[in-house]
Amino acid sequence: MFVAKTIALVTGGSRGLGRSTVEALARRGVPSIFTYHVNKSAADEVVGSVEHSGARAVALQLDTGDISAFPIFFEEVRNVLGEWGVERFDYLVNMAGTSHSGLFGEVTEEDFDAAYRVHVKGPFFLTQTLLPLVADGGRIVNISSGLTRFTYPGRIAYASMKGAVEVMTHYMAKELGHRRITVNTVAPGAIQTDFSGGVVRDNPEIARHIAEATALGRPGLPDDIGPMIASLLSEDNRWVNAQRIEVSGGLCI
């Protein structure tokens, strides 16, 4: 029977930064349970990539904006852990997210509520649901954005949700300290993925603007983020707790 010593659970692991995180963990020998929303073929591709590197991964479908699905997901995760010969997992990365663009005067209640469900309510209650399966001494990483520090018109709803995530992280770190669980926020800058319609990746003018505003002179790539998260989760960073760590190459400094 396969028995894993350390296991990660990554939401939104089938694409972009989530995929990079799952693959970076795999290169460190850490197997992952990761979620996908609708694209099973993309999830299967990630599983294949992880297995090619000699690790293991299981993809589970989940809409992180639908908290009614969390109890069933809990049982699915527990079943996978049982198949792997353990009762707990060690790392939780709340990566799954959606983009929203709209000026303050254009944001509708429906827009606002949709962003809230995925970026605040989802991570809050999913983490709460999964806590019995998180090992003492484990690690939790929540995902924010550089947009909580600097502003770009049209991102007010999205950035507001990420601001809430940063506050939530502080409280989680305080309240879970008795279990030696660390909780940190990683705040990526502008990354070249399909997020937000691929605007940073596919629009040369936007990419040029980001490069000019970044100390290191280029937009970010997924593999600028995933390996950093894998490193943060490792024992090397066991004393890092309740921090917001921006990973943006020096954007807007």
N, C-alpha and C positions, 0 to 999 in steps of 0.2 A: 504493500500500500504506500502511495505517495504521502509523505508527511512533511508539511511545510513548517519551517522554524519561524518565519516572519511573513505576514500576509498583509497586503494592501487592499483597500476598497476605494475605487476611484469612480466618481460619477462623471458622466460625459466623457468616457474614455475611448470612444470610437473615432474621435476626430480631433484635429487641432492640438491644443495644449494638453488635453486629457490623454490623447494617444501618445504624445511625446512623454508624458509622465509615466504611463504604463510601460512603455518601451524602455525608458531610462531605469525604472525599477527592475525590469526583467534583466537588464545588463548587469545589475547588482545581485542577481539571483533571487529577487523578491517576486513571488507570484502575485497576481492580482485578480480580484473579482471587479469587473467594471461594468458600468451601465451604458446603454445606448437608448435613444428615444424611439426612432423608427427605422433607421438604416441598418438592418441586420447584416447585409453583405459587407458594409464597412467594418462592423464589429467582428465578423468572421475573419476579415483581413488582418485585423489587429491580433486576434488570437493566433493566427498563423505566424505572424511576425514574432510574437513572443515565444512561441514554441520553437521557431527557428533559432532563437538565441539561447535555447536550452532551459527556459523557464516555463511556467504554466500560467494560463489565464482562462477565465470563464466570463462570458458576456451574458448579462441579464437585462431584459428590457425593463425600463422604468421611465415614467414621466415624473420628474422631480417637482413639478408644479401641482401634482395630484396627491395630496397627503392621504387620501382614502386608500391608495395602493400600497402604503408603507407597511402595514402589518403583513400582507402577503409577501412583500419583498423581504421582510425580516426572516420569514420562514425559508424563503429561497436561499438567502445567504447562509442561514444556519445549516441547511442541507448540504450546500457546497463545502462548508467548513467540516461537516461530519465526514464527507467523502474524502477530504484531505487529512483526516485524522486529528483534527483540533476542534476546540470549542470557541475560540476567540480569534479575531484578527487584530492587527497592531496599528495600522495606519489608515486613516480616513481622509480622503481628499475630496472636498465638496467643490468639484470643478464645473459641473453642468450649468449651462447658462444660455440665455438668449440675448440678442441685441435689441436695442430700441433707439430710434432717432426721431426727435421732434422738439421743436422749440417750446418754451414754457407755455406760450399761448395756444399751442396746438395739441398738447398732450390731453388725451381724453381719460375719463375715469377707467374705461376698459383697458387702455394702454397701461395706466398706472397699476391697476390691480394685477394685470398679467405679469408685469415686471416684478411686483411684490411676491406673487406666488412662487416664482421660479428662484429669485435671488435672495429672498429673506425668509419667507414662510417655509419654503422647501428645505433649505439647509438647516434651519432651526429644528423643525420637527423630524426630519430624517435623522439628524444626529441624535436627537432625543430618543427616537425609536431604536436606533442601533446601539445605544450606549451599553446595554447588557452584553453585547457581543464584542465590545472593544476591550482589549486587554488592559489591565492596570499597567501603567508605565508606557502607554501607547502615545500616538501622536495624531493630532487633527490639524489639517490645513484648510482654511477657508480662502476663497479667491475674491479679491477685490479688484481695484483698477487704479491706474495712475490718475484717472479722472476725479478721484476724491481729493487730489492735491492741486491739480491744475484744471482749467476749464476749457471746454470746447462747446460752442453753442450747439444745441440740439441733443445734448446728452444728459439733460437735467434729471430725467426720471431714472435712467440707468445708474448714473453716478450717485443719486440719492440712496438707492437700494444698496449700493456698495458701501456707502458711508455707514448704513445700518449694520452691514456685515462686520465692519471693523469694530464697532462698539460691541456687537454680539460676541466677537472673538475675545475681547477683554473679559467679559463676564464669564464666558465659558472657561477660560483659563483659570480664573479665580475659583470658580465653583467646582472644577474638576481636579484642582491641585491635590486634594486629599487622596486621589487615586494615581497621582504622579503622571497624569495625562497632560501633555503640553498642547497648547492651541495657539497657532499663529496665523497671520494673514499674509498671503503673497499677492502683491499688486503689480500685475504686468503692465507694461506700457503698450504702445501700438505694435501689434504683431501681425505678420503676414500669414493670415489664415483665411478660411472662408467665412469667418465671423463678420457680422454686419455686411453681408453680401460680398465679402472679399474686398472691401474698399481699400484697405492698406496694401493688399497683395496685388490687386488688379488695376488700380488707378495710379498711373505714373505721377500725376500731379500731386496727389495726396502723399504718395511714397516720398517724393522729393521734399515736400514740406516737412514731413516727419524727420527725414534724414537731416535737414538743415537745423531742426530744433533739437537734435539729439547729439550729445557730446561725442559719442562714438561714431556718428556720421552715417547711420543707416537705421531703417526700421528693424524691429526684432523679428526673430524666427522662432517657430515652435520649440526647436531644440536649444534655444536660449533659456527656456522656462522649465521644461520637463526635467532635465538633469539637475537644475537648481532645487526643484521641489524634492526630488529623490535624495539629494544631499541633505536638505533640511530635515527630512524624515529620519535620517540615519542617526546612529548613536553619537557620531561626532558633534551633533548639534543638540544634544540632550538638555543643555542648560539655556537654550533659546526658548523663551516662552512669552506669550502675550504681546508679540511684536508685529508691526506692520512692516513688511520687507518689500520695497519697491524694486522691480526687476525691469528696468526700462532703458538701460544704456546711457542714462543721464538725459532723459527727455525733459525739456522745459526747466532747465536749472539756471 
